[in-house]
Amino acid sequence: MSFIKLITSQLLDECIEHIRNADTVYLLISFVMESGVRLLSPHLRDAVLRGADVKLLTGDYLYVTQPQALTALIHIHPELEVRLWNSRGVSFHPKAYLFRKANGDDVVIVGSSNLSHSALTTGVEWNLSVSSLPKTPSEPQVLTAPLTSTPHQTAIDEAEHQFFRMFYSEQTVPVNAVSIEAYHRAYEEYHRQHPNLVRAWSEAEALATMFEVDSPDGPDDGSAQARESTGAYTATASVDNVVAPRPAQLEALQQLDIARGEGYDKALVVMATGLGKTFLAAMFAKDYSRVLFIAHREEILLQAQKAFEAVSPEKSTGLFTGNQKEADAQVVFASILTLGNKRHRTKFERDHFDLIVVDEFHHAAAATYQAVMDWFRPEFLLGITATPDRADGREVYALCDRNVAYRMEFLEAIERGWLAPFHYVGVYDETDYSQIRWLGTKYDEQELLAAQTRDSMAHLVFDAWNEHKQTRTLAFCSSVAQACRITFKPAVCGVFVCMGNRRDRFGPTPFNVWPRGNWTSSSLSTCSTKGWTFRLLTRCCSSGPLSR
């Protein structure tokens, strides 16, 4: 029998058990992440509803605490009291969980765990639990020892006293909509000034849920910098070269696990462009031994192959396209045009693949996709897309048994800070598009081309761009001809044109031919920009009818 125990994993289970029986819950946490709030929020809400006194104090040190986490806290229940410690640049690192119970079985847990998913579950943490009543150890990872230096109840009482001294200190402010807004401004400004400090660590701490990340919890003070990749954006968080999910990917993976647990063998994930659908698929595929990834363009297959190799370098990968038939690989990246040929797809046994991933799932309503999906019998079918609703009204949700496991539209992603915001400017165009022949899914290309390559249209585009330009501009055009046409004043605009030919095996990406020097604008047509983040650009312009 003992009053003290060491908790080295799954602190969440301990907290939930104590919260369920406590009439007082006091949490003193240096850094709070949204992922940790989500884990405890239903249990804290239940505690408040049954009359428990619930208080939480966190701090602004290094601006690691996430503004969205503070918002999530105050939305748990109006009676839950949350305050924020103004560290004024002085180290603030307490992590303490205090629970008082009517039966006198009080507990205080002090250690290393902040309020994040990883710290509460599988992260490398040490937390010491002191109880007012002796306990019998029941878990293999709990080490016990008698408490001899200080009476156990005195220690708990002192912890409560110190908590209240800090909670109502003049260095704290109540957390509400006004204080969160002020904190969010300071948080953004701090991270603008220190782009490599803390952000990578705070993301990793909040995100290390599905996969072990072989790195320390992060810097202990401002003198240490969290390592952050300076290479091309890959829609993942990377710590010590271990690929970890970003926020939307993390949420999607959790929902996919729930779907599998509920017996679904199909699911659709809808995620806005830029949130990392391909890396999500690669992370989800870690649980499967043989995977088929289907896409309609070979450049997408090549990008997906790189993503899967980054996430699971131990697995062999191969292409199954018109020119290559690497069918024996563990992960096969196949063109739908190739698999659409019965002779090619029937080379595989129907149950050959454990997981099939269909990229741009909105295309799956087409007969070619239907034939492929009808042939294979995988354990799980995952569809990923940013645009599930087709303009022609054809049904795609039924193809995944109407199981939309996760949806994150671009507006919500922008609000959460996961995608860059944009400023949309509409420019009136006198063209009467009703006079251009509509072919069911698109305009007649020749008639549209004639309308969009008029001198008046080119002048309109140029004048609008000249009015709203900032430093550098990327212009997306509806055709190669229009891309060329809007460069009619190259001496003034400093414009260059990057164009791809649909008949080419690959069109160039903008960055393969990105010019150096004092250019101001580029025009793109039929160029693949999937997987790129335009860090250098301040404004993107699009030319073409909105119905296209």
VEXDREN-2710 file (C-alpha; in Angstrom, 1 decimal):
% VEXDREN-2710
k/r/px/py/pz
1/MET/0.0/0.0/0.0
2/SER/1.4/3.4/-0.9
3/PHE/0.4/7.0/-1.4
4/ILE/2.6/7.8/-4.3
5/LYS/3.1/6.4/-7.8
6/LEU/5.0/7.2/-11.0
7/ILE/2.9/7.4/-14.2
8/THR/4.9/7.0/-17.3
9/SER/2.2/6.7/-19.9
10/GLN/-1.6/7.2/-20.5
11/LEU/-2.0/10.0/-18.0
12/LEU/-5.4/10.5/-19.7
13/ASP/-6.8/7.4/-18.1
14/GLU/-5.8/8.5/-14.7
15/CYS/-7.3/12.0/-15.2
16/ILE/-10.6/10.7/-16.5
17/GLU/-11.0/8.4/-13.6
18/HIS/-10.3/11.1/-11.1
19/ILE/-12.5/13.7/-12.9
20/ARG/-15.4/11.3/-12.8
21/ASN/-15.3/11.1/-9.0
22/ALA/-14.1/14.6/-8.1
23/ASP/-16.0/17.6/-6.8
24/THR/-13.0/19.8/-7.4
25/VAL/-10.8/19.8/-10.4
26/TYR/-7.9/22.3/-10.6
27/LEU/-5.5/22.2/-13.6
28/LEU/-2.3/24.2/-13.7
29/ILE/-0.8/23.7/-17.2
30/SER/1.9/25.7/-18.8
31/PHE/1.0/24.9/-22.4
32/VAL/-2.5/23.9/-23.7
33/MET/-3.1/22.4/-27.1
34/GLU/-6.4/21.9/-28.9
35/SER/-5.7/18.2/-29.2
36/GLY/-5.5/17.9/-25.4
37/VAL/-8.6/20.0/-24.8
38/ARG/-10.6/17.7/-27.1
39/LEU/-9.6/14.6/-25.0
40/LEU/-10.7/16.1/-21.7
41/SER/-13.6/18.4/-22.7
42/PRO/-16.5/15.9/-22.4
43/HIS/-15.3/14.8/-19.0
44/LEU/-14.8/18.3/-17.7
45/ARG/-18.2/19.2/-19.0
46/ASP/-19.8/16.3/-17.1
47/ALA/-18.0/17.4/-14.0
48/VAL/-19.3/20.9/-14.2
49/LEU/-22.8/19.7/-14.9
50/ARG/-22.8/17.6/-11.7
51/GLY/-21.7/20.6/-9.7
52/ALA/-17.9/20.2/-9.5
53/ASP/-15.7/23.3/-9.2
54/VAL/-13.5/23.2/-12.3
55/LYS/-10.7/25.7/-12.9
56/LEU/-7.7/25.8/-15.3
57/LEU/-4.7/28.1/-15.4
58/THR/-2.4/28.2/-18.4
59/GLY/0.2/30.7/-19.6
60/ASP/1.5/32.7/-22.6
61/TYR/5.2/31.8/-22.2
62/LEU/6.8/31.5/-25.7
63/TYR/3.2/31.7/-27.1
64/VAL/3.0/27.9/-27.3
65/THR/-0.6/27.7/-26.0
66/GLN/-2.8/27.7/-29.0
67/PRO/-5.5/30.4/-29.3
68/GLN/-8.0/27.8/-30.6
69/ALA/-7.3/25.7/-27.5
70/LEU/-8.4/28.7/-25.3
71/THR/-11.5/29.1/-27.4
72/ALA/-12.3/25.4/-27.0
73/LEU/-11.8/25.6/-23.2
74/ILE/-14.3/28.4/-22.7
75/HIS/-16.8/26.6/-24.9
76/ILE/-16.9/23.5/-22.7
77/HIS/-19.2/25.2/-20.2
78/PRO/-19.8/28.7/-18.9
79/GLU/-19.1/27.6/-15.3
80/LEU/-15.7/26.4/-16.1
81/GLU/-13.2/29.1/-15.1
82/VAL/-10.1/29.6/-17.2
83/ARG/-7.4/32.2/-16.7
84/LEU/-4.2/33.0/-18.5
85/TRP/-0.8/33.7/-16.8
86/ASN/1.1/36.7/-18.3
87/SER/4.7/35.3/-18.1
88/ARG/6.3/38.6/-19.1
89/GLY/9.1/36.5/-20.7
90/VAL/9.9/34.6/-17.5
91/SER/9.9/30.8/-17.7
92/PHE/6.4/29.3/-16.9
93/HIS/6.5/25.5/-16.8
94/PRO/4.1/24.1/-14.2
95/LYS/2.1/20.9/-15.0
96/ALA/-0.2/19.9/-12.1
97/TYR/-3.5/18.2/-11.9
98/LEU/-5.4/18.4/-8.6
99/PHE/-8.5/16.5/-7.7
100/ARG/-10.6/16.7/-4.5
101/LYS/-13.2/14.1/-3.7
102/ALA/-16.1/13.9/-1.2
103/ASN/-14.7/10.6/0.2
104/GLY/-11.4/12.3/1.1
105/ASP/-9.5/10.5/-1.6
106/ASP/-7.7/13.6/-2.9
107/VAL/-5.0/13.4/-5.5
108/VAL/-2.4/15.8/-7.0
109/ILE/-0.4/14.8/-10.1
110/VAL/2.7/16.8/-10.8
111/GLY/5.1/16.1/-13.7
112/SER/6.0/16.8/-17.3
113/SER/2.7/16.5/-19.1
114/ASN/1.2/19.5/-20.7
115/LEU/-2.4/19.4/-22.0
116/SER/-1.8/17.8/-25.4
117/HIS/-2.8/14.5/-27.0
118/SER/0.7/13.1/-27.0
119/ALA/1.5/14.2/-23.4
120/LEU/-1.7/12.6/-22.1
121/THR/-1.4/9.4/-24.0
122/THR/1.7/7.9/-25.6
123/GLY/4.4/10.6/-25.2
124/VAL/7.5/10.0/-23.1
125/GLU/6.4/11.6/-19.8
126/TRP/7.0/11.2/-16.1
127/ASN/4.3/12.3/-13.6
128/LEU/4.2/11.7/-9.9
129/SER/0.8/11.1/-8.3
130/VAL/0.3/11.8/-4.6
131/SER/-2.9/10.5/-2.9
132/SER/-4.3/11.3/0.5
133/LEU/-5.4/7.6/0.8
134/PRO/-3.1/4.6/0.2
135/LYS/-3.5/2.8/-3.1
136/THR/-2.7/-0.7/-4.4
137/PRO/-0.7/-0.5/-7.6
138/SER/-2.6/-2.2/-10.5
139/GLU/-0.8/-1.2/-13.7
140/PRO/2.6/-2.6/-14.7
141/GLN/4.0/0.9/-15.6
142/VAL/3.2/2.3/-12.2
143/LEU/6.1/2.3/-9.7
144/THR/5.3/2.9/-6.0
145/ALA/7.3/4.1/-3.0
146/PRO/6.3/5.2/0.5
147/LEU/6.0/9.0/1.0
148/THR/8.1/9.8/4.1
149/SER/9.5/13.3/3.7
150/THR/6.2/15.2/3.8
151/PRO/2.7/14.1/5.0
152/HIS/0.6/13.4/1.9
153/GLN/-2.4/15.5/2.8
154/THR/-0.1/18.4/3.6
155/ALA/1.4/18.2/0.2
156/ILE/-2.0/18.2/-1.5
157/ASP/-3.2/21.1/0.7
158/GLU/-0.1/23.1/-0.2
159/ALA/-0.6/22.4/-3.9
160/GLU/-4.2/23.8/-3.7
161/HIS/-2.9/26.9/-1.8
162/GLN/-0.3/27.6/-4.4
163/PHE/-2.8/27.0/-7.2
164/PHE/-5.1/29.7/-5.9
165/ARG/-2.3/32.1/-5.2
166/MET/-1.3/31.8/-8.9
167/PHE/-4.9/31.5/-10.3
168/TYR/-6.0/34.9/-8.9
169/SER/-2.6/36.6/-9.2
170/GLU/-2.4/40.1/-10.8
171/GLN/-0.4/38.4/-13.5
172/THR/-3.5/36.5/-14.7
173/VAL/-6.5/37.6/-16.8
174/PRO/-9.8/35.7/-17.3
175/VAL/-10.0/33.9/-20.6
176/ASN/-12.9/35.2/-22.7
177/ALA/-13.6/36.3/-26.2
178/VAL/-11.9/39.7/-25.7
179/SER/-8.7/38.3/-24.0
180/ILE/-8.5/35.5/-26.6
181/GLU/-8.6/38.0/-29.4
182/ALA/-5.8/40.0/-27.8
183/TYR/-3.8/36.9/-27.2
184/HIS/-4.3/35.7/-30.8
185/ARG/-2.8/39.0/-32.1
186/ALA/0.2/38.7/-29.8
187/TYR/0.6/35.0/-30.7
188/GLU/0.6/35.7/-34.5
189/GLU/3.0/38.7/-34.1
190/TYR/5.4/36.6/-32.0
191/HIS/5.4/33.8/-34.5
192/ARG/6.0/36.3/-37.3
193/GLN/9.0/37.6/-35.5
194/HIS/10.3/34.1/-34.6
195/PRO/9.2/31.9/-37.5
196/ASN/11.5/29.0/-36.5
197/LEU/10.9/29.2/-32.7
198/VAL/8.4/26.9/-31.0
199/ARG/5.9/26.5/-33.9
200/ALA/7.3/23.2/-35.1
201/TRP/7.5/21.9/-31.6
202/SER/4.0/23.0/-30.6
203/GLU/2.6/21.3/-33.8
204/ALA/4.5/18.2/-33.1
205/GLU/3.3/18.1/-29.4
206/ALA/-0.3/18.5/-30.5
207/LEU/-0.1/16.1/-33.5
208/ALA/2.0/13.2/-32.3
209/THR/-1.0/11.0/-31.9
210/MET/-1.0/8.2/-34.4
211/PHE/2.8/7.9/-34.8
212/GLU/5.7/7.9/-32.5
213/VAL/8.0/10.9/-33.0
214/ASP/11.5/10.3/-31.9
215/SER/12.3/13.8/-30.5
216/PRO/12.1/15.5/-27.1
217/ASP/9.0/17.4/-26.2
218/GLY/10.7/20.6/-27.3
219/PRO/12.7/23.5/-26.0
220/ASP/12.7/24.3/-22.3
221/ASP/13.3/28.0/-22.9
222/GLY/13.7/30.5/-25.6
223/SER/17.3/29.7/-26.1
224/ALA/16.6/26.5/-27.9
225/GLN/15.0/26.5/-31.3
226/ALA/12.6/23.8/-32.5
227/ARG/13.9/22.3/-35.7
228/GLU/11.8/23.0/-38.8
229/SER/12.2/21.9/-42.3
230/THR/13.3/24.7/-44.7
231/GLY/12.6/22.6/-47.8
232/ALA/9.5/22.5/-50.0
233/TYR/6.2/22.3/-48.2
234/THR/5.0/18.8/-48.1
235/ALA/1.7/19.1/-46.2
236/THR/3.2/17.3/-43.2
237/ALA/4.9/18.1/-39.9
238/SER/8.3/16.6/-39.7
239/VAL/10.3/16.2/-36.5
240/ASP/13.7/14.5/-36.7
241/ASN/12.8/13.3/-40.2
242/VAL/9.8/11.4/-38.9
243/VAL/6.6/12.4/-40.9
244/ALA/3.8/13.3/-38.5
245/PRO/0.3/14.4/-39.4
246/ARG/-0.8/18.0/-39.5
247/PRO/-4.0/19.1/-37.8
248/ALA/-6.5/18.2/-40.5
249/GLN/-4.7/15.0/-41.3
250/LEU/-4.8/14.1/-37.6
251/GLU/-8.5/14.6/-37.3
252/ALA/-9.2/12.7/-40.5
253/LEU/-7.1/9.7/-39.3
254/GLN/-9.0/9.6/-36.1
255/GLN/-12.3/9.6/-37.9
256/LEU/-11.1/6.9/-40.3
257/ASP/-10.1/4.7/-37.3
258/ILE/-13.6/5.2/-35.9
259/ALA/-15.1/4.3/-39.2
260/ARG/-13.1/1.1/-39.4
261/GLY/-14.0/0.3/-35.8
262/GLU/-17.6/0.6/-36.6
263/GLY/-17.3/-1.9/-39.4
264/TYR/-17.2/0.3/-42.5
265/ASP/-15.1/-0.9/-45.4
266/LYS/-15.4/2.3/-47.4
267/ALA/-15.0/6.0/-46.6
268/LEU/-14.7/9.3/-48.3
269/VAL/-12.5/12.1/-47.0
270/VAL/-13.2/15.6/-48.2
271/MET/-10.4/18.0/-47.6
272/ALA/-9.6/21.4/-49.2
273/THR/-6.7/21.7/-51.5
274/GLY/-3.5/22.2/-49.6
275/LEU/-4.4/20.3/-46.5
276/GLY/-2.5/17.2/-47.5
277/LYS/-4.9/14.5/-48.8
278/THR/-2.1/12.5/-50.4
279/PHE/0.0/12.4/-47.2
280/LEU/-3.1/11.5/-45.3
281/ALA/-3.6/8.5/-47.6
282/ALA/0.0/7.5/-47.0
283/MET/-0.4/7.7/-43.3
284/PHE/-3.6/5.7/-43.3
285/ALA/-2.0/3.1/-45.5
286/LYS/0.7/2.3/-42.9
287/ASP/-1.7/-0.4/-41.5
288/TYR/-2.0/-2.2/-44.8
289/SER/0.5/-4.5/-46.6
290/ARG/-0.7/-4.1/-50.2
291/VAL/-2.0/-0.8/-51.4
292/LEU/-3.3/0.4/-54.7
293/PHE/-3.4/4.2/-55.4
294/ILE/-5.4/5.3/-58.4
295/ALA/-5.3/8.7/-60.1
296/HIS/-6.1/10.0/-63.6
297/ARG/-2.7/11.8/-64.2
298/GLU/0.7/10.4/-64.1
299/GLU/2.3/13.4/-62.4
300/ILE/-0.1/12.9/-59.5
301/LEU/1.0/9.3/-59.3
302/LEU/4.6/10.4/-59.1
303/GLN/3.9/12.9/-56.4
304/ALA/1.9/10.3/-54.5
305/GLN/4.7/7.8/-54.8
306/LYS/7.1/10.3/-53.2
307/ALA/4.7/10.9/-50.3
308/PHE/4.2/7.2/-49.6
309/GLU/8.0/6.7/-49.7
310/ALA/8.5/9.5/-47.2
311/VAL/5.9/8.1/-44.8
312/SER/6.7/4.3/-45.2
313/PRO/10.3/4.1/-46.7
314/GLU/10.4/0.4/-45.8
315/LYS/7.7/-0.5/-48.4
316/SER/8.4/-1.1/-52.0
317/THR/6.6/1.1/-54.5
318/GLY/5.9/0.9/-58.3
319/LEU/4.1/2.5/-61.1
320/PHE/1.4/0.7/-63.2
321/THR/0.9/3.0/-66.2
322/GLY/1.1/2.8/-69.9
323/ASN/4.9/2.5/-70.0
324/GLN/5.5/0.8/-66.7
325/LYS/4.0/-2.3/-65.1
326/GLU/5.6/-2.7/-61.6
327/ALA/2.8/-4.9/-60.3
328/ASP/4.8/-6.7/-57.7
329/ALA/5.4/-3.7/-55.5
330/GLN/3.7/-3.4/-52.1
331/VAL/2.3/-0.1/-53.0
332/VAL/1.2/0.3/-56.6
333/PHE/0.4/3.7/-58.2
334/ALA/-1.9/3.1/-61.1
335/SER/-3.3/5.2/-63.9
336/ILE/-7.1/4.8/-64.2
337/LEU/-6.6/4.8/-68.0
338/THR/-4.4/1.7/-67.6
339/LEU/-6.6/-0.1/-65.1
340/GLY/-9.6/0.8/-67.2
341/ASN/-8.3/-1.8/-69.7
342/LYS/-9.7/-5.1/-68.5
343/ARG/-6.6/-6.9/-69.7
344/HIS/-4.5/-5.0/-67.3
345/ARG/-6.6/-5.0/-64.2
346/THR/-7.4/-8.7/-64.4
347/LYS/-3.7/-9.4/-64.1
348/PHE/-4.4/-8.8/-60.4
349/GLU/-6.4/-11.2/-58.2
350/ARG/-9.6/-9.5/-57.0
351/ASP/-8.4/-9.5/-53.4
352/HIS/-4.8/-8.7/-54.2
353/PHE/-4.9/-5.3/-52.5
354/ASP/-5.8/-4.7/-48.8
355/LEU/-6.4/-1.0/-49.4
356/ILE/-7.4/1.0/-52.5
357/VAL/-7.1/4.8/-52.5
358/VAL/-8.9/6.7/-55.2
359/ASP/-7.6/10.2/-55.7
360/GLU/-10.0/12.9/-56.9
361/PHE/-12.8/10.7/-56.0
362/HIS/-15.4/12.9/-57.7
363/HIS/-14.2/11.2/-60.9
364/ALA/-15.2/7.8/-59.6
365/ALA/-18.8/8.1/-60.9
366/ALA/-17.4/7.6/-64.4
367/ALA/-17.8/4.2/-66.0
368/THR/-14.0/3.6/-66.2
369/TYR/-13.7/3.9/-62.4
370/GLN/-16.8/1.8/-61.8
371/ALA/-15.3/-1.1/-63.8
372/VAL/-12.1/-0.9/-61.7
373/MET/-13.9/-0.8/-58.4
374/ASP/-16.3/-3.6/-59.4
375/TRP/-13.3/-5.8/-60.1
376/PHE/-11.3/-5.4/-56.9
377/ARG/-12.4/-6.6/-53.4
378/PRO/-10.1/-4.7/-50.9
379/GLU/-10.5/-4.7/-47.2
380/PHE/-11.0/-1.0/-47.3
381/LEU/-11.7/1.6/-50.0
382/LEU/-10.7/5.2/-49.3
383/GLY/-11.8/8.1/-51.6
384/ILE/-10.1/11.5/-51.2
385/THR/-11.2/14.7/-52.9
386/ALA/-11.6/18.4/-52.4
387/THR/-14.7/18.7/-54.6
388/PRO/-17.2/15.8/-54.1
389/ASP/-20.1/17.5/-55.7
390/ARG/-20.1/17.1/-59.4
391/ALA/-21.5/19.8/-61.8
392/ASP/-23.3/17.1/-63.8
393/GLY/-25.2/15.9/-60.6
394/ARG/-23.9/12.4/-60.8
395/GLU/-23.8/10.6/-57.5
396/VAL/-20.4/9.8/-55.8
397/TYR/-21.4/9.4/-52.1
398/ALA/-23.1/6.1/-52.8
399/LEU/-19.8/4.7/-54.0
400/CYS/-18.5/4.9/-50.4
401/ASP/-21.8/3.8/-48.8
402/ARG/-22.4/7.5/-48.0
403/ASN/-19.8/7.3/-45.3
404/VAL/-18.1/10.7/-45.3
405/ALA/-15.6/10.0/-42.5
406/TYR/-14.2/13.6/-42.5
407/ARG/-14.9/16.9/-44.2
408/MET/-12.8/20.1/-44.0
409/GLU/-13.8/22.8/-46.4
410/PHE/-11.4/25.5/-47.3
411/LEU/-13.3/28.3/-45.5
412/GLU/-13.1/26.4/-42.2
413/ALA/-9.5/25.6/-42.8
414/ILE/-8.7/29.3/-43.3
415/GLU/-10.6/30.1/-40.1
416/ARG/-8.4/27.6/-38.2
417/GLY/-5.3/29.0/-39.7
418/TRP/-4.5/25.9/-41.7
419/LEU/-4.7/27.6/-45.1
420/ALA/-3.7/31.1/-46.2
421/PRO/-6.6/33.6/-46.3
422/PHE/-7.4/35.3/-49.6
423/HIS/-8.9/38.5/-50.8
424/TYR/-11.2/38.0/-53.7
425/VAL/-11.8/40.9/-56.2
426/GLY/-14.5/40.5/-58.8
427/VAL/-14.0/42.4/-62.1
428/TYR/-17.1/43.0/-64.2
429/ASP/-16.8/41.6/-67.7
430/GLU/-19.2/42.8/-70.4
431/THR/-19.0/39.4/-72.3
432/ASP/-22.4/37.8/-72.6
433/TYR/-21.5/34.2/-71.8
434/SER/-25.1/33.1/-72.5
435/GLN/-24.3/33.7/-76.2
436/ILE/-21.4/31.2/-76.0
437/ARG/-22.5/27.7/-76.8
438/TRP/-22.7/25.4/-73.7
439/LEU/-21.8/21.8/-74.4
440/GLY/-23.2/20.2/-71.2
441/THR/-20.1/20.4/-69.0
442/LYS/-18.1/23.2/-70.6
443/TYR/-18.2/26.0/-73.1
444/ASP/-17.3/25.5/-76.7
445/GLU/-13.6/26.1/-76.7
446/GLN/-13.4/28.0/-80.0
447/GLU/-16.2/30.4/-79.1
448/LEU/-14.8/30.9/-75.6
449/LEU/-11.3/31.5/-77.0
450/ALA/-12.6/34.1/-79.4
451/ALA/-14.3/36.0/-76.5
452/GLN/-11.3/35.8/-74.2
453/THR/-8.6/36.8/-76.6
454/ARG/-10.2/40.1/-77.7
455/ASP/-8.1/43.2/-77.1
456/SER/-10.7/44.6/-74.8
457/MET/-10.5/41.5/-72.6
458/ALA/-6.7/41.7/-72.5
459/HIS/-6.9/45.4/-71.5
460/LEU/-9.5/44.6/-68.8
461/VAL/-7.3/42.0/-67.3
462/PHE/-4.3/44.2/-67.4
463/ASP/-6.0/47.2/-65.9
464/ALA/-7.5/45.1/-63.1
465/TRP/-4.1/43.5/-62.3
466/ASN/-2.4/46.9/-62.4
467/GLU/-4.9/48.3/-59.9
468/HIS/-4.7/45.4/-57.4
469/LYS/-1.1/44.1/-57.8
470/GLN/1.3/44.0/-54.9
471/THR/4.7/42.4/-55.5
472/ARG/4.4/39.2/-57.5
473/THR/1.4/37.7/-59.3
474/LEU/0.4/34.3/-60.5
475/ALA/-2.3/34.4/-63.2
476/PHE/-4.3/31.3/-64.1
477/CYS/-5.8/31.4/-67.6
478/SER/-8.4/29.2/-69.3
479/SER/-6.2/28.4/-72.3
480/VAL/-2.7/28.7/-73.6
481/ALA/-3.9/31.3/-76.1
482/GLN/-5.3/33.5/-73.4
483/ALA/-2.1/33.1/-71.4
484/CYS/-0.2/34.4/-74.3
485/ARG/-2.7/37.2/-75.1
486/ILE/-2.6/38.8/-71.6
487/THR/1.1/39.3/-72.0
488/PHE/0.6/41.9/-74.7
489/LYS/2.4/44.6/-72.7
490/PRO/5.5/42.6/-71.5
491/ALA/7.7/45.7/-71.3
492/VAL/5.2/47.3/-68.8
493/CYS/4.2/44.2/-66.9
494/GLY/7.4/42.2/-66.8
495/VAL/5.3/39.1/-67.6
496/PHE/6.5/35.7/-68.6
497/VAL/4.3/32.7/-69.8
498/CYS/4.5/29.2/-68.5
499/MET/2.3/26.8/-70.4
500/GLY/1.8/23.0/-70.7
501/ASN/0.5/21.0/-73.5
502/ARG/-2.2/18.4/-72.6
503/ARG/-0.7/16.0/-75.1
504/ASP/2.7/16.2/-73.3
505/ARG/3.5/13.5/-70.8
506/PHE/4.1/16.3/-68.3
507/GLY/3.5/20.0/-68.4
508/PRO/6.1/22.0/-66.6
509/THR/5.3/23.2/-63.1
510/PRO/5.6/26.9/-62.6
511/PHE/8.7/26.5/-60.5
512/ASN/10.7/24.5/-63.0
513/VAL/10.9/27.6/-65.2
514/TRP/10.4/30.3/-62.5
515/PRO/12.4/33.3/-63.7
516/ARG/14.9/35.2/-61.5
517/GLY/15.1/38.9/-61.3
518/ASN/12.6/41.7/-61.2
519/TRP/9.6/40.0/-62.8
520/THR/6.1/40.9/-61.6
521/SER/3.7/38.4/-63.1
522/SER/3.4/35.0/-64.7
523/SER/0.6/33.4/-66.7
524/LEU/-0.1/29.7/-66.4
525/SER/-2.2/27.4/-68.5
526/THR/-2.7/23.6/-68.0
527/CYS/0.2/23.5/-65.6
528/SER/0.2/21.1/-62.7
529/THR/0.5/23.0/-59.4
530/LYS/-0.7/20.1/-57.2
531/GLY/1.5/19.9/-54.1
532/TRP/3.0/23.4/-54.4
533/THR/2.6/26.2/-52.0
534/PHE/3.1/29.7/-53.4
535/ARG/5.1/31.3/-50.6
536/LEU/6.4/34.1/-52.8
537/LEU/3.1/35.3/-54.2
538/THR/0.9/37.9/-52.7
539/ARG/-2.0/37.6/-55.1
540/CYS/-3.4/35.1/-57.5
541/CYS/-5.6/36.3/-60.4
542/SER/-7.9/34.1/-62.4
543/SER/-9.4/34.9/-65.8
544/GLY/-12.5/33.1/-67.1
545/PRO/-16.2/32.8/-66.5
546/LEU/-17.1/31.9/-62.9
547/SER/-19.3/29.0/-64.1
548/ARG/-16.4/27.1/-65.5
END
